[in-house]
Amino acid sequence: MDPSQSAAAVEAPQEIVAKIDQKAMRLSALLRDIDNHPIELSAELVERLDEILEMIERYKVLSFANERAANLLGQALATLRTVRWPGDREAVSRLEEIARYSVERDW
C-alpha cells in the first residue's frame, strides 16, 4: 500500500503518544494500587516462582531478549529509512524515538 493512500486513516503521532501516555498513567495507578494492597502467596507458589526466576537468570533469558530486540530494532529502522514518506518527517522521527525508547530504556 502506498503511504500517501493510508495517511488519512492513520492517527497523528501526537494522538498516538497521548493514548500511550493515558495507558501508562492507568498502568501506573494499577501498580500503585497493587503496592498498597499486597497479596499473600502460598509457600508452594513462592517456591515455583523462585524456580522460574532462577531459570530466567541461569539461561540468560533477559540478555537474549534484549539482544533480539536490539537486532529487530535495527532491522525495523533500516526498513523505515527505505520508505518514501510524503508527509511530515517529524512523524517518522517520533516513530523512531518510540521504537528506540521501548528497546533501549533501562528497566
C-alpha positions as YAML, in Angstrom:
chain: A
units: angstrom
residues:
- id: 1
  name: MET
  ca: [0.00, 0.00, 0.00]
- id: 2
  name: ASP
  ca: [1.26, 3.46, -0.87]
- id: 3
  name: PRO
  ca: [1.95, 5.52, 2.30]
- id: 4
  name: SER
  ca: [0.09, 8.53, 0.87]
- id: 5
  name: GLN
  ca: [-3.11, 6.48, 0.50]
- id: 6
  name: SER
  ca: [-3.16, 5.38, 4.12]
- id: 7
  name: ALA
  ca: [-2.17, 8.76, 5.60]
- id: 8
  name: ALA
  ca: [-5.78, 9.81, 6.18]
- id: 9
  name: ALA
  ca: [-6.59, 6.63, 8.10]
- id: 10
  name: VAL
  ca: [-3.51, 6.82, 10.33]
- id: 11
  name: GLU
  ca: [-3.66, 8.71, 13.59]
- id: 12
  name: ALA
  ca: [-1.36, 11.66, 14.12]
- id: 13
  name: PRO
  ca: [1.75, 10.89, 16.17]
- id: 14
  name: GLN
  ca: [0.56, 13.29, 18.90]
- id: 15
  name: GLU
  ca: [-2.67, 11.28, 19.25]
- id: 16
  name: ILE
  ca: [-0.76, 8.01, 19.46]
- id: 17
  name: VAL
  ca: [1.62, 9.41, 22.09]
- id: 18
  name: ALA
  ca: [-1.34, 10.81, 24.06]
- id: 19
  name: LYS
  ca: [-3.00, 7.38, 24.08]
- id: 20
  name: ILE
  ca: [0.25, 5.74, 25.19]
- id: 21
  name: ASP
  ca: [0.57, 8.34, 27.98]
- id: 22
  name: GLN
  ca: [-3.01, 7.62, 29.11]
- id: 23
  name: LYS
  ca: [-2.39, 3.88, 29.22]
- id: 24
  name: ALA
  ca: [0.90, 4.39, 31.05]
- id: 25
  name: MET
  ca: [-0.87, 6.52, 33.65]
- id: 26
  name: ARG
  ca: [-3.57, 3.85, 34.13]
- id: 27
  name: LEU
  ca: [-0.93, 1.15, 34.45]
- id: 28
  name: SER
  ca: [0.99, 3.27, 36.95]
- id: 29
  name: ALA
  ca: [-2.17, 3.72, 39.04]
- id: 30
  name: LEU
  ca: [-2.84, -0.03, 38.96]
- id: 31
  name: LEU
  ca: [0.72, -0.79, 40.05]
- id: 32
  name: ARG
  ca: [0.45, 1.70, 42.91]
- id: 33
  name: ASP
  ca: [-2.79, 0.04, 43.96]
- id: 34
  name: ILE
  ca: [-1.09, -3.37, 43.94]
- id: 35
  name: ASP
  ca: [1.78, -1.97, 46.03]
- id: 36
  name: ASN
  ca: [-0.73, -0.63, 48.55]
- id: 37
  name: HIS
  ca: [-2.64, -3.92, 48.72]
- id: 38
  name: PRO
  ca: [-0.12, -6.74, 48.60]
- id: 39
  name: ILE
  ca: [-1.41, -10.28, 48.28]
- id: 40
  name: GLU
  ca: [-0.14, -13.28, 50.15]
- id: 41
  name: LEU
  ca: [1.19, -16.16, 48.09]
- id: 42
  name: SER
  ca: [1.31, -19.75, 49.21]
- id: 43
  name: ALA
  ca: [4.74, -21.16, 50.04]
- id: 44
  name: GLU
  ca: [4.40, -23.57, 47.11]
- id: 45
  name: LEU
  ca: [3.72, -20.76, 44.66]
- id: 46
  name: VAL
  ca: [6.62, -18.68, 46.02]
- id: 47
  name: GLU
  ca: [8.90, -21.69, 45.56]
- id: 48
  name: ARG
  ca: [7.73, -22.20, 41.97]
- id: 49
  name: LEU
  ca: [8.19, -18.50, 41.18]
- id: 50
  name: ASP
  ca: [11.69, -18.62, 42.66]
- id: 51
  name: GLU
  ca: [12.49, -21.59, 40.41]
- id: 52
  name: ILE
  ca: [11.25, -19.69, 37.38]
- id: 53
  name: LEU
  ca: [13.32, -16.63, 38.26]
- id: 54
  name: GLU
  ca: [16.34, -18.85, 38.78]
- id: 55
  name: MET
  ca: [15.88, -20.40, 35.32]
- id: 56
  name: ILE
  ca: [15.48, -16.96, 33.75]
- id: 57
  name: GLU
  ca: [18.79, -15.95, 35.30]
- id: 58
  name: ARG
  ca: [20.60, -19.24, 34.60]
- id: 59
  name: TYR
  ca: [19.66, -19.31, 30.91]
- id: 60
  name: LYS
  ca: [20.20, -15.55, 30.46]
- id: 61
  name: VAL
  ca: [16.71, -15.12, 29.04]
- id: 62
  name: LEU
  ca: [16.66, -11.35, 29.53]
- id: 63
  name: SER
  ca: [20.02, -10.88, 27.82]
- id: 64
  name: PHE
  ca: [18.82, -12.94, 24.88]
- id: 65
  name: ALA
  ca: [15.57, -10.96, 24.69]
- id: 66
  name: ASN
  ca: [17.47, -7.64, 24.85]
- id: 67
  name: GLU
  ca: [19.84, -8.70, 22.06]
- id: 68
  name: ARG
  ca: [16.98, -9.95, 19.91]
- id: 69
  name: ALA
  ca: [15.01, -6.73, 20.46]
- id: 70
  name: ALA
  ca: [18.06, -4.64, 19.52]
- id: 71
  name: ASN
  ca: [18.55, -6.65, 16.32]
- id: 72
  name: LEU
  ca: [14.88, -6.32, 15.37]
- id: 73
  name: LEU
  ca: [15.00, -2.60, 16.11]
- id: 74
  name: GLY
  ca: [17.98, -2.22, 13.79]
- id: 75
  name: GLN
  ca: [16.16, -4.09, 11.02]
- id: 76
  name: ALA
  ca: [12.98, -2.06, 11.53]
- id: 77
  name: LEU
  ca: [14.84, 1.26, 11.45]
- id: 78
  name: ALA
  ca: [16.75, 0.22, 8.32]
- id: 79
  name: THR
  ca: [13.45, -0.64, 6.64]
- id: 80
  name: LEU
  ca: [11.85, 2.59, 7.81]
- id: 81
  name: ARG
  ca: [14.67, 4.58, 6.19]
- id: 82
  name: THR
  ca: [13.87, 2.99, 2.80]
- id: 83
  name: VAL
  ca: [10.21, 4.05, 2.82]
- id: 84
  name: ARG
  ca: [9.36, 7.18, 0.84]
- id: 85
  name: TRP
  ca: [7.33, 9.28, 3.22]
- id: 86
  name: PRO
  ca: [5.25, 12.07, 1.65]
- id: 87
  name: GLY
  ca: [4.21, 13.55, 4.97]
- id: 88
  name: ASP
  ca: [5.94, 15.33, 7.79]
- id: 89
  name: ARG
  ca: [9.34, 13.77, 8.62]
- id: 90
  name: GLU
  ca: [8.72, 14.60, 12.28]
- id: 91
  name: ALA
  ca: [6.22, 11.71, 12.40]
- id: 92
  name: VAL
  ca: [8.94, 9.31, 11.24]
- id: 93
  name: SER
  ca: [11.36, 10.75, 13.79]
- id: 94
  name: ARG
  ca: [8.79, 10.26, 16.54]
- id: 95
  name: LEU
  ca: [8.23, 6.67, 15.46]
- id: 96
  name: GLU
  ca: [11.99, 6.06, 15.60]
- id: 97
  name: GLU
  ca: [12.17, 7.66, 19.06]
- id: 98
  name: ILE
  ca: [9.35, 5.49, 20.40]
- id: 99
  name: ALA
  ca: [10.92, 2.35, 18.95]
- id: 100
  name: ARG
  ca: [14.36, 3.19, 20.35]
- id: 101
  name: TYR
  ca: [12.92, 4.07, 23.76]
- id: 102
  name: SER
  ca: [10.95, 0.84, 24.01]
- id: 103
  name: VAL
  ca: [14.10, -1.24, 23.34]
- id: 104
  name: GLU
  ca: [16.92, 0.82, 24.79]
- id: 105
  name: ARG
  ca: [15.43, 2.14, 28.04]
- id: 106
  name: ASP
  ca: [16.74, 0.96, 31.37]
- id: 107
  name: TRP
  ca: [14.36, -1.24, 33.27]
...
